[in-house]
Amino acid sequence: MNNYDLIVIGAGPGGYEAALHAAKLGLKTALVERRDVGGTCLNRGCIPTKTLLHSAEVYHEAREAEAFGIHAENVGFDLAAVFARKQAVVEKLRGGVEQLLKAAKVTVLRGTGTILGTGRVKVTNAEGETEYECKNILAATGSVPARPPIPGLELAMTSDELLEGAETLYKSLIIIGGGVIGVELATFYADLGCLVTILEGLDRLLPNMDRELGQNLAMLLKKRGVSIQTGAMVKGVEKSENGLTVRYEQKGKEGAAEAEAVLCAIGRAPYSQGLFAEGLEVAYDRRRLHVDEHFATSIPGVYAIGDVSSPVQLAHVATAQGIACVDEIAGRAPGQDLRLVPGCVYTRPEIATVGLTEAEAKERGIPVKTAKGLMSANGRTVILEGERGFMKLVAHAETGKLLGAALMCERATDMISQLSAAIANGLTVKQLLAFIRPHPTFEEALGSALEALAEKL
């Protein structure tokens, strides 16, 4: 009755997609989830963030309608309605996932899953404890917002707390962290008129991406009234007369910023609390579960994917790893190259990257040439009154093969996959110039970048 081929613990995008794929391959599968199906991504991360950002973009476009010859008077917004729509989108998508699981005959076990050892899982909920036996176990428990040991940081919100329903329009907001989460939420609140300050410990925004992306984004955010302090190491958070004060050190000098609220967006930490029974030993890489190239942990028959074990914490990485892991369990060869990971940032304009940056290529001793296509010369961008942006490409200086791409433009996240496909298949700049691109489109800037790159090769 309680025997399964596979039990997946954690119903985020990695877990539920793995469960669906396993069921498709004929494995009797159970999925354990203590909260809502969809995990952080659907309920407190990707989907709610992008829904809020879309509302802010619509509001921005309405305010700028005069530039397009459209009279839009008394444009305003209702933040409670904005968050209500966010919740409606989340619930619609969550319901869709639940229907998919039901149709695939995946058993959803509500409660907290604990691995007792090889082939044994305990699920605990309000009704008690139930033990299950299985051939394989897949841990996909994800991550939680990181809270470094900074005095007073408990006074700050996390992105989870904010996205679960904070319907307050702060007059001022300090965001600690200038990574993806920080800049996306800065974009949202700045568009609604909030005075936003970003404190980033490293020398630029989006420090893990191409340097030009962070530099350009900083210029755009500053134009919208966002204060950006880079190289600012936060020392403490404390209550003040008008809200909260964050004290930081910058270039050897003490600084302070005050706002109504503070958001801690420093990053996320792998979550495995309570995942293993007391006394059950398992190997870790720092806080991440240690896995081999087949996603196997140090416990036989127990695998792990996604944020709990991967250094790259992205929903689409968790999904790809989950499907690949199930293929491994089923004795099939994985169908995707998991080394090539696109990164997306939903600011205005959007940012998308894949492959190597110029700096990374040089560090590896790879000879490269780079070129850019500027969006200021792109007809579709001018029609839309688009922000400054570019498409930057990196190619091998000797073979001409595309090695990397960084896009900062409208619909960048929708266009990056074609460049991922080009890199995965070893296409050259010459081959990518061998077909006609339609006019007027954002993609024409890609053609300009390729032509400029071809001249250098």
Order of alpha helices (4+ residues) and beta strands (2+ residues): beta-alpha-beta-alpha-alpha-alpha-beta-beta-beta-beta-beta-beta-alpha-beta-alpha-beta-alpha-beta-beta-beta-beta-beta-beta-beta-beta-beta-alpha-beta-beta-alpha-beta-alpha-beta-beta-alpha-alpha-alpha
